[in-house]
Amino acid sequence: MSEKVGIISYGAYVPKYRIKVEEIAKVWGDDAESIKKGLNIFQKSVPDMDEDTVTIAVEAARLALKRRDNLDPRDIGAIYVGSESHPYIVKPSGTIIAAAINAGNTLTVSDFEFACKAGTAAIQVCMGLVKSGMIKFGLAIGADVSQGAPGDALEYTAAAGGAAFIIGGENIITEIEDTFSFTSDTPDFWRREGQDYPRHGGRFTGEPAYFRHIISASKGLMEKMGTEPKDYDYAVFHQPNGKFPVRVAKILGFTKEQIEPGLLVPWIGNTYSGSSMLGLAATLDVAKPGERIFLTSFGSGAGSDAFSMIVTDEIESIERNPKLRDMIENVRYVDYGIYTKHKRKLKV
């Protein structure tokens, strides 16, 4: 059994295509400047024609493996993929990913769904399996090609991307000190079987859902550990838009400087299950040994997972290039017609 558990490597992937807020707004007759100001978002990522949750997850997982020398994918004893846009209703994404990274057959594979926090739930499960001694390493992935109906407010934010974290008890680059979750039945966002696009209950979205759950999980963890915001160098919160994570950080007592390294949504949009995990990956790209990271995800329906982490000296031994910030600056813009084609919004 492992006394400590944490991240031993990580990888991330965001498609290079972007669509600007102005391009969407002109199609629907909206005021682009008001939307940019209201959401603090300027553009979002768009998947290529042959990209989906699985391809994004594979790219992130391969980078996680590549960062470390002599990491045998056959030592991965579990793969959990969190997403709300799995390409198959009946057929797991995880088995395809396992085959793509040559993980072998003696492992547990499962797909998770809990809106945008499915990926962090996967991290928690991997932590438990590693600490119990049942597996050596676990692979937790959060990835999405998120959906937004044409003309809906979600169309300005629903984006594509994902991150993968290998969890283990040895050669840890970031120790996960503790975790805490807060969950309730709050119907702020849902998509029924057979529906192409989700729906959202506007009055539930902010205070009853996002803010209540993130604040409760975050305070719960800090009370459990006896820590305060000033004890952390960085903080990452789920990013449905550019305003909510800034506001919730301020409410909790975190500073703009603490959240800035992981705040990506203004340039890539809301990647749903990949959102907070991509923020963590961007933070790990710049974190130094001894620094502490606070992370709280959020998933509609509704729940939050909070984590306290400390970066170890081992982080200096892995290859941290390419950095996520560099990756998301490699951009190719598309118009609404190409975006519609890539997202297959036209039904034949």
Buried (B, 14 or more C-beta within 10 A) or exposed (E): EBEBBBBBBBBBBBBBBBBBBBBBBEBEEBEBEEBBEBBBBBBBBBBBEEBBBBBBBBBBBBBBBEBBEEBEBBBBBBBBBBBBBBEEEEEBBBBBBBEBBEBBEEBBBBBBBBBBBBBBBBBBBBBBBBBEEEBBBBBBBBBBBBBBBBEBBBBBBBBBBBBBBBBBBEBBBBBBBBBBBBBEEBBBBEBEEEEEBBEBBEEBBBEBBBBBBBBBBBBBBBEEBEBEBEEBBBBBBBBBBBBBBBEBBEEBBBEEEBBBBBBBBBBBBBBBBBBBBBBBBBBBBBBEEEBBBBBBBBBBBBBBBBBBBBBBEBBEEBEBEEBBEEBBEEBEBBEBEBBBEBBEBEEE
